[in-house]
């Protein structure tokens, strides 16, 4: 494949991120390779490495885009919540919905180790986590407790989704994730 110069670096970055998202959505996280992404955008893998340090950097960029979209969804959802309890339940529903609607992007974000961290990555994480912590504040006695409750909520949601995705949630009999989360929240919110 000949060298191309059809796109600016910024355009090439966006093309690669979108191609990577599409590959992950359609074929799973294992499809996210430099060769596959480069082929999808009509460039060589070497060109891709001129834009991204490595495949983890591309995965991180895809994750940032997913987190930004999820943070915006949370902002919109939480703005419509009238009570603290409703707010927490809406966070849980948004998480379950993301897992159900985008299982492969969810896997890339939460189940696949990505060895790339940047300020943008941490900002994207905090754009989500800070909203969850803020939702926990009225149920907490301190900012530290609110942060810990946010982690407990997030970890529980993550665990249920991960077990469902790996077909290990229904060990003895089937249980719907939404029902398990609702039961957990009934106990968690009142304690």
N, C-alpha and C positions, 0 to 999 in steps of 0.2 A: 504494500500500500504506500503510495507516495505521500510525502509530507504535505500537510494542508495548512492553510492559514486563513480559513474561512471565518473563524470566530475569534473574538477577543478572549483573553484569559478568563474574564468574568463570565462571558457567554459559555465558554467551554466548561467552566466549573458548574454552571447551572445545568447544562446539557448532561454532564456526567452524573450529577445528583439525581436528576429526573430519570435518566436511563437506569441508574442503580436502583431507585425506588421501584421502577416498573419490573425490573428483573426479580427483585426480592418479592414483590407482590405476586408475580406470576409463577415463579419457579422456586421460591424459598431462599433462605439465607446462604445456602451453599452456592447459589448461582452468582453471588456477588464476587466476581473475580475481575481483575484488570482486563484480561482478554475479552471477557463477555461484555463489559461496559464499553471498552474501546470499540469493539465490533458494532455494538448498538448505536454508537454515535459517529461511526465512520472515521475513526482515528486509530492510530497505533497505540499499543499499551505504553510505549515509551512516552508518547505525548501526554497520556493520562498521568504518568509519574512526574511530568513537568508541572502539573497542576496540584497533585496530591502527593504528599510525602510517601505514602504507602496505602494499601487497601484499607487499613484501619482508619486512616484519615478520611477516606471517602465514606466509610461506614459511619464515622462520627458526623460527617456533614449531612448524611441522610438522616441520622438520628436527631440532629439539631432541627432539621426541617419538621420531623415528626413531633418533636417536643414543642416546637413553636406552635404548630397547629393544635396540639392537645392543650397547651396553655391558653390559647385563644378560646377554645371550646369551653374550658373551665371558667374563664372570665365571663363569657356569655351566660353560661349555665348558672353560675353562682350569683350573678347580678339579678337573676330572676328568683332566687331563693329567698323566702320570707323569714325562715327561722334557722337557728343553728342546726337543729336536727335535719331539716330539709337540705341544708347546705352540705352536710356530711353525706347524707344519702345520695345527693346529686353527684358528688365527687365519686362515690363508689359506682354509681350507674354509668358515669362517663368513662371510668376505667374499664368496666366490663364491656361497654359498648366498643371502645377502642380495640380491645382484645378480640371481640367477636367480628368486627368489621374489617380490621387490618391485622389478622393473626401473624402474618409474616413480618410486617413492619414492627409489630409488638415484639416478636421474637428477636429481631435485630436489636431493638432498643433494650429489652429487659432480660433476654435469655442467652445472648451471644456476647462473650467478652470482647470488648473493644479497647485495645491498648493505645488510645489516643485521647489526650485531654488538652483542652485549651480554655481560654477565658470564655469564648463563645459557647463552648460545651457546658461549662459550669453555669453560665448565665441562663442557658436554656433549661437546665435542671432546676435552678432556683425559681424560674418563672412558673414552674409547676409546683414545686415543693413548698415555696413560700405561701402560695394560695391555700394549700392543704393545711399548713401550720396556722395560718390566719383563721381558717375555719375551725380549728381545734381550740383556739384561744379562749372562747367563752366556756369551754368545757374543762379548762385547765386553770391551775392556780399560779402558773408562772410561764414565761416564754420557753423555758427549758422543758417543762412538762408538755406544753403544746407541741413542741418539736418532736418530743418522744412519742406522743400520741399520734402525730402525723406519720412517723415511721412505723408504728404498730399497724395503723390502718393500711398504709401502703404495702407493708410486708404481707399482711393477711390477704389483701386483694391479689397481690402478685402470686402468692402461694396457691390460692384457689385457681387462678388462671393457668399457672404453670402445670398444676396437677391435671386440670381438665385437658390442656393441650397435649399432654403426654399420655392421655387415656388412663391416668392413675387415680382420678378423683372418685370413680365409681368402683371402689375395691370390693365391697360386699353387695351394694345395691346402688342404683342411680340416684344422684342428687343434682339438682340444677344449681349452677354457680350463683345465680341471683337469689335463690332461696337461702343458700348457705350464708351469703353476704348479709342478707336481711336479718337473719337470725343472729349473726355476729354483731351487727349494728344495734340490734335491740338490747343486747347485753353491754356493748361497748359504750354506747351513748349514755346509758343510765348509770354507769359506774363512776 
